[in-house]
Every structure is written in structure tokens, then in C-alpha cells.
Amino acid sequence: MENLIVEIVNGKHVTKEEALKLFYLELEDLFLASTKIRKKYKGNKVKVCSIINAKSGQCSEDCKFCAQSSFNKANVKVYPLVNIKKIKEISTKALENVGCFGIVSSGNFLNNAEIEKLCEMFKNHKKVSHLGVSIGKISDDTFIKLKKAGIKKMHHNLETSETFFPHICSTHSYSERKDTIRRAKFFGFKICSGGLFGIGENLKDRIDLAFTLKELGVDSVPMNFLMPIKGTALEHLPTMHPIEILKTVAIFRIILQTPDIMICGGREVNLRDLQSWIFQAGANGMMTGGYLTTSGRNIKIDKQMVRDLGLELETE
């Protein structure tokens, strides 16, 4: 196995079978390869992003992990699309400290009136090129409207492998999610797509997800780690062990090579004092501030962590 690490460091692209074996290596051996690959493609630059939960709760989809699903019984705020002026103010303020700001909505899609409101705001946003949207299933007509409004980045998570997906969601299919990504690429959007780990999947599911993302040619991969929320179908699951998370991140970097790898939801709860190790594992970015229904870490603390490691923030 040591020879495999040497081969990876020297440029080898692993197969699924080889990638699965990497989980059984020592963390230090994985870091040797993942850090070298990160530096090769990303240097010492670190990306920082943040989001707004622009429309919350009462989602018609039955994703077992999600507090916003109407099928779950989590105590979560419910509100319609936030006032457009407020979204603009919050995003403008956030972009003083982060490089990308995502507008996220609950539900399978936004209606035409909601899309029109957002597009009007995007057209008048001075930093529209730094904005992204995560608004569920999108029609070709909506893709065209968003592009004309100046949006360049689209977020649409696959969540897990195609095999395991039916175990966490039954109200829409994996093929629908892949189709949305392919059409977004067709219309020229940069794609942010990743998954959620610790939801009952096995190691093979994680490897399959990584290879699917590689096949789709996504630009950025957000990696989230389950924070079991009371009232959801997965409330009984334990949090992931930090070493398991770091190995997963490292293997994703080894498989994917070039995309941004962003550590997002669950970072604080699952990694605890090992949060700074994500960069040795191959990540080159993180989400800060807060998540959809849970709080995150103060951006000042995150930025100081990056500086203390001798890395450079792309937002500065």
C-alpha cells in the first residue's frame, strides 16, 4: 500500500478498488498524498463561502436527514422567500469577508414569481459574479433567466451514491439530480455539488459518489457531515469520528484531484479541535458563519485559523 501512495504522489489516478483500500491506511500516509495534490492544483489559497436560508421549511421532499422536510418533525423556522432587499443587503455585507455567497431555498423548486424577484435583484447586484443559487430542480427557461441576470454558479448536491440514495429520499430520483447538473453545465454554469456523510452509507457509497462527481466534471465539492437533528428520521445516528472524516476528505482529494473541496455543514460538531486538519486532508475551502438550520463558527475565528496555518485567504 505504501507503493500506491508513492504512485499517487507521482501522478497516478486511482481506480475505485484502489480508492476503497485507502480507507485502511494510516492518516499520515493519506495526508502525504492529499496535501501534495492540494498544493499542486490550489497552492496555499483557501476559499471561504457563506449562505442564507432564503426560504425555510415545509419542503415537499422526504429527505430523511433534513430538518426542513415536511415529512420530518424537527422544530424549524418556516417562512416564505425572504424580502429581496434583505437578501441583497445580507449578501453584500457577507461578500466583504467571503469569496462566494449562496442563496438557498427549501422545496423542490421556486415558482416563476420567486424566480423573477431573484433575477431582478441579481441584475442590480454589484457582486453578482460572486453569488450562487441552490434552488432545487430548475427548468431550461429558468437557467436562461438566471444566466441573463448574471448568475454564474449553481449548487445542487447529489448527497450520496446512486445505490444508497433511495434509502434517504423517495420523492425524487438520483437521475433527476444528475440531469439538473448536466443541464446547468450545458448552459455554462460552474457547478457546486457534493454530499452528506454519516447518514448510514458505507465506504463504497462514498467512493461511488466521488467518481460520479468526477464523471460529471463539477467545479466545487461541498462535503457535509451529519449533525443528527431531533425530529428527523436520522436523529438516532451518531456523529462521525474526526479521523474517519479526515480520511474521507483526503480520499476525495486523491480521486477528484482538481475541483475545490469545501468543508461545510457539521464541521464544528464532528471535527471539534481537528478542524484545521482539513487542509492537510486536501480541502482548500470551507463554509463559515452558519448553515441552513444550524449555527456555525464566527468568520473571524475561521480566518485566523487559516492565517495561523500560513495559508492565504482568497477573500483578502
C-alpha positions as CSV (number, residue, x, y, z in Angstrom):
1,M,0.0,0.0,0.0
2,E,2.9,2.3,0.6
3,N,3.8,1.9,-3.0
4,L,0.3,3.1,-4.0
5,I,0.8,6.3,-2.0
6,V,4.1,6.9,-3.8
7,E,2.5,6.3,-7.2
8,I,-0.4,8.7,-6.3
9,V,2.1,11.4,-5.2
10,N,3.8,10.9,-8.6
11,G,0.6,11.5,-10.5
12,K,-1.3,8.1,-10.5
13,H,-5.1,8.3,-10.8
14,V,-6.7,5.6,-8.6
15,T,-9.4,3.1,-9.6
16,K,-12.5,2.5,-7.4
17,E,-10.9,-0.6,-6.0
18,E,-7.7,1.2,-5.1
19,A,-9.6,4.1,-3.6
20,L,-11.5,1.8,-1.3
21,K,-8.3,0.3,0.1
22,L,-7.1,3.8,1.0
23,F,-9.5,3.9,3.9
24,Y,-7.4,1.3,5.7
25,L,-4.2,3.3,5.6
26,E,-2.8,5.5,8.4
27,L,-4.0,9.1,8.2
28,E,-0.4,10.4,7.9
29,D,0.1,8.4,4.7
30,L,-3.1,9.8,3.2
31,F,-2.0,13.3,4.1
32,L,1.2,12.8,2.2
33,A,-0.7,12.4,-1.0
34,S,-3.7,14.7,-0.3
35,T,-1.6,17.7,0.7
36,K,0.7,17.4,-2.3
37,I,-2.3,17.2,-4.7
38,R,-4.0,20.2,-3.0
39,K,-0.8,22.3,-3.3
40,K,-0.3,21.2,-6.9
41,Y,-3.7,22.5,-8.0
42,K,-4.7,25.1,-5.3
43,G,-1.4,26.3,-3.9
44,N,-1.8,27.8,-0.5
45,K,-5.1,29.6,-1.3
46,V,-8.2,29.0,0.9
47,K,-11.7,29.8,-0.3
48,V,-14.4,30.8,2.2
49,C,-18.1,30.9,1.4
50,S,-21.3,31.6,3.3
51,I,-25.1,31.1,2.7
52,I,-28.5,32.4,3.5
53,N,-31.5,30.2,4.1
54,A,-33.7,32.3,1.9
55,K,-36.8,30.2,2.1
56,S,-37.3,27.8,5.1
57,G,-39.3,24.7,6.0
58,Q,-42.4,22.9,4.6
59,C,-40.3,21.2,1.9
60,S,-42.3,18.6,-0.1
61,E,-39.3,16.2,-0.4
62,D,-38.8,13.4,2.2
63,C,-35.0,13.6,2.7
64,K,-34.5,11.7,6.0
65,F,-31.7,14.0,7.2
66,C,-33.3,17.3,6.6
67,A,-35.0,19.4,9.3
68,Q,-36.9,21.4,6.6
69,S,-38.7,18.4,5.2
70,S,-42.4,18.3,5.9
71,F,-42.1,14.6,6.4
72,N,-39.9,15.1,9.5
73,K,-40.9,16.7,12.8
74,A,-38.0,18.9,13.5
75,N,-38.5,22.3,15.2
76,V,-37.5,24.6,12.4
77,K,-38.5,28.1,11.4
78,V,-40.9,28.2,8.5
79,Y,-41.1,31.3,6.2
80,P,-41.5,32.2,2.5
81,L,-38.8,33.7,0.3
82,V,-37.1,36.4,2.3
83,N,-37.6,40.0,1.1
84,I,-35.4,40.6,-1.9
85,K,-33.9,43.8,-0.5
86,K,-32.9,42.0,2.6
87,I,-31.2,39.2,0.6
88,K,-29.2,41.8,-1.3
89,E,-28.2,43.6,1.9
90,I,-27.1,40.4,3.7
91,S,-25.2,39.1,0.6
92,T,-23.4,42.4,0.0
93,K,-22.3,42.6,3.6
94,A,-21.2,38.9,3.6
95,L,-19.1,39.4,0.5
96,E,-16.9,41.8,2.3
97,N,-15.5,38.8,4.1
98,V,-16.1,35.8,1.9
99,G,-15.5,34.9,-1.8
100,C,-18.8,33.3,-2.6
101,F,-22.3,33.7,-1.2
102,G,-25.1,31.1,-1.8
103,I,-28.8,31.8,-1.8
104,V,-30.5,28.6,-0.7
105,S,-34.2,27.8,-0.7
106,S,-36.2,24.8,0.6
107,G,-38.5,22.9,-1.6
108,N,-38.1,21.1,-4.9
109,F,-38.2,24.3,-6.9
110,L,-39.1,28.0,-6.9
111,N,-42.2,29.3,-8.7
112,N,-42.0,31.8,-11.6
113,A,-42.8,34.8,-9.4
114,E,-40.0,33.9,-7.0
115,I,-37.5,33.4,-9.8
116,E,-38.5,36.8,-11.3
117,K,-37.9,38.6,-8.0
118,L,-34.5,37.0,-7.6
119,C,-33.4,37.7,-11.1
120,E,-34.4,41.4,-10.8
121,M,-32.2,41.6,-7.7
122,F,-29.3,39.8,-9.4
123,K,-29.3,42.3,-12.3
124,N,-28.7,45.1,-9.8
125,H,-26.2,43.4,-7.6
126,K,-22.7,44.8,-7.9
127,K,-21.2,41.5,-6.9
128,V,-23.5,39.1,-8.8
129,S,-20.5,37.2,-10.1
130,H,-19.8,36.1,-6.5
131,L,-23.3,34.8,-6.0
132,G,-24.6,31.2,-6.4
133,V,-28.0,29.7,-6.1
134,S,-29.3,26.4,-4.6
135,I,-32.9,26.3,-5.6
136,G,-33.7,22.7,-6.4
137,K,-34.9,21.4,-9.8
138,I,-34.5,24.1,-12.5
139,S,-36.1,24.3,-15.9
140,D,-34.2,25.3,-19.0
141,D,-36.2,28.6,-19.1
142,T,-35.1,29.4,-15.6
143,F,-31.4,28.5,-16.4
144,I,-31.6,31.1,-19.2
145,K,-33.1,33.7,-17.0
146,L,-30.5,33.2,-14.2
147,K,-27.7,33.4,-16.7
148,K,-29.0,36.6,-18.2
149,A,-29.3,38.0,-14.7
150,G,-25.6,37.4,-14.1
151,I,-25.5,34.2,-12.1
152,K,-22.5,32.0,-12.9
153,K,-22.6,29.3,-10.2
154,M,-25.2,26.6,-9.5
155,H,-25.3,24.4,-6.4
156,H,-27.0,21.0,-6.5
157,N,-25.8,18.2,-4.2
158,L,-26.0,14.6,-5.1
159,E,-25.8,13.8,-1.4
160,T,-24.6,10.1,-1.7
161,S,-24.2,7.3,-4.1
162,E,-26.9,6.4,-6.6
163,T,-27.3,3.0,-4.9
164,F,-27.8,4.5,-1.4
165,F,-29.9,7.5,-2.5
166,P,-33.3,5.7,-2.4
167,H,-32.6,4.9,1.3
168,I,-32.6,8.7,2.2
169,C,-35.1,10.1,-0.4
170,S,-38.0,8.7,-2.4
171,T,-39.8,11.8,-3.7
172,H,-37.3,12.4,-6.5
173,S,-34.7,10.4,-8.2
174,Y,-30.9,10.4,-8.4
175,S,-31.2,10.7,-12.2
176,E,-33.2,13.9,-11.8
177,R,-30.3,15.4,-9.8
178,K,-27.7,14.4,-12.3
179,D,-29.9,15.7,-15.1
180,T,-30.1,19.1,-13.4
181,I,-26.3,19.2,-13.1
182,R,-25.7,18.2,-16.7
183,R,-28.2,20.9,-18.0
184,A,-26.6,23.5,-15.8
185,K,-23.2,22.6,-17.3
186,F,-24.8,22.8,-20.8
187,F,-25.9,26.4,-20.0
188,G,-22.4,27.3,-18.9
189,F,-22.8,27.4,-15.1
190,K,-20.0,26.4,-12.7
191,I,-21.2,23.5,-10.7
192,C,-21.0,23.1,-6.9
193,S,-22.1,19.6,-6.0
194,G,-21.1,17.3,-3.2
195,G,-22.7,15.2,-0.5
196,L,-23.6,14.4,3.1
197,F,-21.7,11.8,5.0
198,G,-22.5,9.8,8.1
199,I,-26.1,9.1,7.0
200,G,-25.8,5.3,7.0
201,E,-23.8,4.9,3.8
202,N,-20.9,2.5,3.5
203,L,-17.4,3.2,2.3
204,K,-18.2,2.0,-1.2
205,D,-21.0,4.6,-1.4
206,R,-18.6,7.4,-0.7
207,I,-16.2,6.2,-3.4
208,D,-19.1,5.9,-5.9
209,L,-20.1,9.4,-5.1
210,A,-16.6,10.8,-5.6
211,F,-16.3,9.0,-9.0
212,T,-19.8,10.3,-10.1
213,L,-18.8,13.8,-9.3
214,K,-15.6,13.3,-11.2
215,E,-17.5,12.0,-14.2
216,L,-19.9,15.0,-14.1
217,G,-16.9,17.3,-14.0
218,V,-18.1,19.5,-11.1
219,D,-16.1,22.6,-10.2
220,S,-16.6,22.6,-6.4
221,V,-17.4,19.8,-4.0
222,P,-19.0,20.7,-0.7
223,M,-18.6,18.0,1.9
224,N,-21.1,17.9,4.8
225,F,-21.2,15.7,7.8
226,L,-24.4,14.7,9.6
227,M,-25.5,16.7,12.6
228,P,-28.3,14.4,13.8
229,I,-31.3,16.7,14.4
230,K,-34.1,15.8,16.7
231,G,-37.3,15.2,14.8
232,T,-35.6,13.9,11.7
233,A,-35.6,10.2,10.6
234,L,-31.8,10.1,11.2
235,E,-31.8,11.6,14.7
236,H,-30.6,8.3,16.2
237,L,-27.4,8.2,14.2
238,P,-24.0,9.0,15.9
239,T,-21.8,11.8,14.7
240,M,-18.8,10.7,12.6
241,H,-15.3,10.3,14.2
242,P,-12.9,13.1,13.2
243,I,-10.3,10.6,11.8
244,E,-12.9,9.0,9.6
245,I,-13.9,12.4,8.3
246,L,-10.4,13.4,7.5
247,K,-9.7,10.1,5.7
248,T,-12.8,10.7,3.6
249,V,-11.7,14.2,2.7
250,A,-8.3,13.0,1.8
251,I,-9.6,10.2,-0.4
252,F,-11.9,12.7,-2.2
253,R,-9.0,14.9,-3.0
254,I,-7.0,11.9,-4.3
255,I,-9.9,10.8,-6.5
256,L,-11.1,14.2,-7.7
257,Q,-7.7,16.0,-8.0
258,T,-8.7,19.4,-9.4
259,P,-12.1,20.7,-8.0
260,D,-12.3,22.9,-4.9
261,I,-13.1,20.8,-1.9
262,M,-15.2,22.8,0.6
263,I,-15.8,21.6,4.2
264,C,-19.3,22.7,5.2
265,G,-22.1,21.6,7.5
266,G,-21.1,19.6,10.5
267,R,-17.5,20.8,10.5
268,E,-17.6,22.2,14.1
269,V,-19.7,19.4,15.7
270,N,-17.9,16.5,14.1
271,L,-14.3,17.6,13.8
272,R,-14.1,19.7,17.0
273,D,-10.4,20.5,17.7
274,L,-9.3,19.0,14.5
275,Q,-10.9,21.5,12.2
276,S,-7.6,22.9,11.0
277,W,-6.6,19.4,9.7
278,I,-9.0,19.7,6.8
279,F,-6.3,21.4,4.8
280,Q,-3.8,18.7,5.3
281,A,-6.5,16.3,4.2
282,G,-6.7,18.2,0.9
283,A,-9.6,20.6,1.4
284,N,-9.0,24.1,0.1
285,G,-12.1,25.8,1.4
286,M,-14.8,26.0,4.0
287,M,-18.2,27.4,4.7
288,T,-18.4,29.8,7.6
289,G,-20.9,31.7,9.6
290,G,-23.9,29.3,9.7
291,Y,-25.8,26.7,7.8
292,L,-29.4,26.2,6.8
293,T,-31.0,25.5,10.2
294,T,-27.9,25.3,12.5
295,S,-25.3,27.8,13.5
296,G,-21.6,27.7,12.5
297,R,-18.4,29.3,13.6
298,N,-17.6,33.1,13.6
299,I,-15.8,34.1,10.4
300,K,-13.1,36.0,12.4
301,I,-12.1,32.7,14.1
302,D,-12.1,30.8,10.8
303,K,-10.0,33.5,9.1
304,Q,-7.5,33.5,12.0
305,M,-7.2,29.7,11.8
306,V,-6.3,30.0,8.1
307,R,-3.7,32.7,8.8
308,D,-2.2,30.7,11.7
309,L,-1.6,27.8,9.3
310,G,0.4,30.1,6.9
311,L,-2.3,29.8,4.2
312,E,-3.8,32.6,2.2
313,L,-7.4,33.7,2.1
314,E,-8.7,34.3,-1.4
315,T,-11.1,37.0,0.0
316,E,-8.2,39.3,1.1
